[in-house]
């Protein structure tokens, strides 16, 4: 399994109607982008969230989160949320909103 299709559908439903959202398959998963910047994504059964440097430690202090590291080099400002951390719809919406809020502050990429 490349990525959890049920989780991807849940994220897509949360982002439905948000202007400028683009879904893009990448790195064996799917990313959700706003203005060319990744806000969040799904890789295997994990939710990936771009929280930014200011909320990074706060996000890592939450249950079921860990440093995002696909290549052996941890990516600061990005976290991974394990399934128990997004099982509840309210929790998933919170994580997706956090990623969307941060990505929306970044300059648009062509």
For each residue, the residues with C-beta under 8 A, 3 or more apart:
1: 4 44
2: 28 29 44
3: 7 8 28 29 30 42 43 44
4: 1 7 8 42 44 45
5: 8 9
6: 9 10
7: 3 4 10 11 42 45 47 86
8: 3 4 5 11 12 30 42
9: 5 6 12 13
10: 6 7 13 14 89 92
11: 7 8 14 15 32 40 42 47 92 96
12: 8 9 15 16 23 32
13: 9 10 16
14: 10 11 92 93 96
15: 11 12 18 21 32 96 100
16: 12 13
17:
18: 15 21 34 100
19:
20: 34 35
21: 15 18 32 33 34
22: 32 33 34 36
23: 12 30 31 32 33
24: 30 31 32 33
25: 29 30 31
26: 29 30 31 41
27: 43 70
28: 2 3 43 44
29: 2 3 25 26 41 42 43 44 48
30: 3 8 23 24 25 26 41 42
31: 23 24 25 26 38 40 41 48
32: 11 12 15 21 22 23 24 38 39 40 41 96 99
33: 21 22 23 24 36 37 38 39 103
34: 18 20 21 22 37 39 100 103 104
35: 20 103 104 106 107 108 109
36: 22 33 108 109 110
37: 33 34 50 103 106 108 109
38: 31 32 33 41 50 99 103
39: 32 33 34 49 50 96 99 100 102 103 104
40: 11 31 32 47 48 49 50 95 96 99 100
41: 26 29 30 31 32 38 47 48
42: 3 4 7 8 11 29 30 46 47 48
43: 3 27 28 29 46 48 70 80
44: 1 2 3 4 28 29
45: 4 7 82 83
46: 42 43 80 81 82 83
47: 7 11 40 41 42 80 81 85 86 92 95
48: 29 31 40 41 42 43 68 78 79 80 81
49: 39 40 59 78 79 80 81 95 96 98 99
50: 37 38 39 40 77 78 99 102 103
51: 55 56 58 59 77 78 79 98 99 102
52: 55 56 77 102 105
53: 56 76 77
54:
55: 51 52 58 59 98 102
56: 51 52 53 59 60 76 77 79
57: 60 61
58: 51 55 61 62
59: 49 51 55 56 62 65 79 98
60: 56 57 65 66 67 79
61: 57 58 65
62: 58 59 65 85
63: 84 85
64: 81 82 83 84 85 86
65: 59 60 61 62 79 80 81 82 85
66: 60 79 80 82
67: 60 74 75 79 80
68: 48 74 75 78 79 80
69: 72 73 74 75 80
70: 27 43 75
71:
72: 69
73: 69
74: 67 68 69
75: 67 68 69 70 78
76: 53 56
77: 50 51 52 53 56 102
78: 48 49 50 51 68 75
79: 48 49 51 56 59 60 65 66 67 68
80: 43 46 47 48 49 65 66 67 68 69
81: 46 47 48 49 64 65 85 86 95
82: 45 46 64 65 66 85
83: 45 46 64 86 87
84: 63 64 87
85: 47 62 63 64 65 81 82 91 95
86: 7 47 64 81 83 91 92 95
87: 83 84 91 92
88: 91 92
89: 10 92 93
90: 93 94
91: 85 86 87 88 94 95
92: 10 11 14 47 86 87 88 89 95 96
93: 14 89 90 96 97
94: 90 91 97 98
95: 40 47 49 81 85 86 91 92 98 99
96: 11 14 15 32 39 40 49 92 93 99 100
97: 93 94 100 101
98: 49 51 55 59 94 95 101 102
99: 32 38 39 40 49 50 51 95 96 102 103
100: 15 18 34 39 40 96 97 103 104
101: 97 98 104 105
102: 39 50 51 52 55 77 98 99 105 106
103: 33 34 35 37 38 39 50 99 100 106
104: 34 35 39 100 101
105: 52 101 102
106: 35 37 102 103 109
107: 35
108: 35 36 37
109: 35 36 37 106
110: 36
